Amino acid sequence: MTERSEANPGARWASPAMQDHLRRRHRAERRFRRAGAIAIGFALLGLATLLGSVVANGWSAFRTTEIRLDVSFDPALFAGLAEAPPGERDALLAGADYAALVRNALRALFPAIEGRQELRELTGLVSTGAREELRAMVTADPALIGATRALWLPADDEVDLYRKGRISRGVTAGDRHLSDAQLAWIDELAASGRVRATFASGFFTSGDSRDPERAGIWGAVVGSFLTLVVTLTLVFPLGVSAAVYLEEFAPKNRLTDLIEVNINNLAAVPSIVFGLLGLAVFLGFFGLPRSAPLVGGLTLALMTLPTVIITARVAIQAVPPSIREAARGLGASPLQVVSHHVLPLAMPGILTGTIIGMARALGETAPLLMIGMVAFVVDVPHGIRDAATALPVQIFLWADSAERAFVEKTSGAILVLLGFLIAMNGTAIWLRRRFEKRW
Amino acid sequence: MSVLVLLAAIAVLGAGGFALARGRALAAAADGAARLHSLPAYYGWYGALWSALPGIAVIALWLAVSPSLLPSLALAPGIGVPEDPAQRELFWNDVENLARGNFVAEHTDDAVRITAQRYVALRGRALTGALALTVLLGLAGGAIALRGIRPTLAARVHVERFLRGVLMLSSTLAILVTIGIVLSLVFETLRFFDVVSPREFLFGTEWSPQIALRADQVASSGSFGAVPIFVGTLLITAIAMLVAVPIGLLSAIHMTFYASVRARDVLKPLLEILAGVPTVVYGFFAALVVAPAVRDLGGAIGLSVASESALAAGLVMGIMIVPFISSLSDDAITAVPISLRDGSFGLGATRSETIRLVIIPAALPGIVGGFLLAVSRAIGETMIVVMAAGLAANLSFNPLDAVTTVTVQIVTLLTGDQEFDSAKTLAAFALGLTLFVVTLALNVAALRIVKRYREKYD
């Protein structure tokens, strides 16, 4: 040993050259390790800024600002109601000037205000939705006419933003939508306890609107739900039967090979191509209604089908052959083996895959844009043939809107969407943990 | 609605067929002279299938025929139905709304009202006919099934053969979908190539698909040279891959070789969250946070950055693809046998040397395959670029410029309200076909590489 080391001094560990070499190698090792840590750090930083910006912008969407006004339901504004025949009363009630009610109530608070421009700015503090609320109240209970009530009415979206601190006074008046006078009035109202922040129930219960303070996600949630129902009723039976056939019955031939290649390729086709397919086939060829959850569900079903087939096949493969053999040995027919033994045992895995596929379908936007689910839909859809939009599409539409207040709405809707996705994926993980068997 | 009525009739027929057939089979075997070949329920299913299947055929016929046949019958000429196809479509919309009892614009004229009445009457008659057909055929089928039931009838074999047929049909759906995609894209693209030559589309450098609103307008033909779009797509994809490949690969390596088990248990799910975030959220993030940040940063160091720069969209798309790359490289790395690693360690190599000189070369086919799949994903990604990249087709390789992509153009060409046959909508299908072909080629190439070059160990 010693002789050889002397013949090749570089290999002696203690020699300075060798030590130096080793140090360099260790340095490279540390550098490499650090590079990996930095890469993970970057990915986590991306995740953190993504979620952070959504939460920072979106948490306040669940709160809204209201202004308390003493609304006196002036009989003069409902003139002619008493004489009107019963048939025309509803139309009269619906057609009354509710904007004047709000205006008068505000004027009573600020008697000093004169002039059209100032008055318009003053009434601009309260949302146009306040009229709708008053109309609904009076139509429901005409006895209100003549009375005076202290009511909490929704504020305008700009007022809401100001109260949430998203518009600062420091900005020059030209760069914000509220004038200095309006800001002063809001502060005055707030000082007298007439402004409050409350849970934004409207955000969860109303449909879309051009006014940010009246826009809600309920229509989109229902649209998404109807779409997913269509998708699920199609994709689950079809996907499972295809998987059963391919795993249990398919002979090894060219047709089976072709089917397998097709499934694998379809799984990687961009989602927008499925949208084009839906547009050409369901809308163009079959003439189904545009913007309907029916068509959206069909399109998403075609998109998620490969995913569901692939995961169902994996789950069926995981059932050990011994179970099949035992069942066959007891006289079960091939189909009985599958329906009595293989499918029940594979079901947790199949359900997990299906839920993950549904979660993907829920977050999908591009194919729905193709089949016209981007329409501005105010009404909450009632059936799968009604015009509707879906939650991610609603997010896309709001993100495109010019009003500053829609940023908050968009982020709020994203939080709701992420909540649904977390719930679905959590269920999938729970199912897998709870029912997964290892043989 | 109409389909629901038919379905209800079929359900009743099927239930009746089941009960009768099962009862008959039991009665036939009741004297004990003969044993039933199958379990009684199979005779029931046999009867149910015979009585329900004709109805299902009727439904299929109804779905295929009624959407086109009923309008053409109801839209009889003479009472003021517009001749112009576009007008006709609007007219038909009103008719359908009225027929469904919805609120229609107040200026509803008599033509619409009459047509709607005729349509409702026609539909009612057609539905009654379909229903009668369902019931008649179902009864006939049920009768045939009942006549055939005797103890020796192999009901289970019949039912199972039918079910296996259903299973096989549903597995061929995948082929049908592919055929559907190819046919619909190819047909529309061929029609597009009637208007615009394929050479102009594939090699032209001018893209401004402004089709005139009126036929007599000046400059009524837009130009459809798609090269700027392809370049823009490649630019954004390249930026995304520059972000995603190093981060994804390095984090996969770090998690497999360096991170403790506990750290990995935390880090892996966190990265998977990135994969589960919907793309529309990434798009919002790109447009709201990243694009302004990139612009401001560029402005601070004296660069002029477009507010919808390719860089911002590419960065965010890169982050989106990180978990994809990371999980695919993870698979490739863990597939390398442990003996190779141990051999390298045994020769005195450090961990990073082992990874760089042994593991990665051995895992390279898998990693390259994953890379190609990620490229295909980036090319087909839609929402991020729709929300954060530009609309104008600039032929530019500068990542600070605004460029547009194939998917952005498809969306903008198709989301407006326009007739189905204009060159604009057809152009979207041509772009879609290009997208489909390119992503398909990438996927096939990825699979080939993985299959062909994977080293066989042990």
Interface residues (C-beta under 8 A of the other chain):
Chain A: R25 H26 A28 E29 R31 F32 R33 A35 G36 A37 I38 A39 I40 F42 A43 L44 G46 L47 T49 L50 S53 V54 N57 P237 L238 S241 A242 V244 Y245 L246 F249 A250 L255 L258 I259 N262 I263 N264 N265 L266 A268 V269 P270 S271 I272 V273 F274 L276 L277 L279 A280 V281 G284 F286 G287 L288 L302 L305 P306 I309 S333 P334 L335 A359 L362 G363 E364 T365 A366 L369 M370 G372 V374 P392 V393 I395 F396 A399 D400 V407 T410 S411 I414 L417 L418 L421 N425
Chain B: L63 P67 S68 R156 E160 L163 R164 V166 L167 M168 S170 S171 T172 L173 A174 I175 V177 T178 G180 I181 S184 L185 F187 E188 P246 I247 G248 L249 L250 S251 I253 H254 M255 Y258 L267 L270 L271 I273 L274 G276 V277 P278 T279 V280 V281 Y282 G283 F284 F285 A287 L288 V289 I319 V322 P323 S326 T350 R351 S352 E353 I355 R356 L373 S376 R377 I379 G380 E381 T382 M383 V386 M387 T407 I410 V411 L414 T415 F420 A428 F429 G432 L435 F436 T439 L440 N443 V444 L447
